[in-house]
């Protein structure tokens, strides 16, 4: 009986990391990537990013990974968003519940924020204002 109990305990402990990964919310694949505002400055910054593809050339970028997003300002600092939950609103629209972290702030003071993300004709509408539009920098 002890052998069976030990075996079950061992199996449950080794399965725990896989279960945790399955439960981790993920950004929709369609919006993952590096996005820039639809503007002449956004086009310039995308071109600079494509030439060097490093973090210093992400001015004005919205970088979306599977588990978070970063919005870079003109002066290089960023606002971070840590994904907590994804709710599908339609085939190309989502409500993203995230923790907000402004660079330099205490991580313990992160605030919860709901952001709407919507894809329409290859453009990303990010935030709760329809004027925040981005194009994917490939």
Secondary structure, DSSP 8 states (H G I E B T S, - for coil): -HHHHHHHHHHHHHHHHHHHHHHS----GGG-EEEEESSHHHHHHHHHHHHH-SGGG-TT-EEE-SSEEEEE-TTS-EEEEEEEEEEEEETTEEEEEEEEEETTS-GGG-EEEEEEEEEETTEEEESSSTT-EEEE--
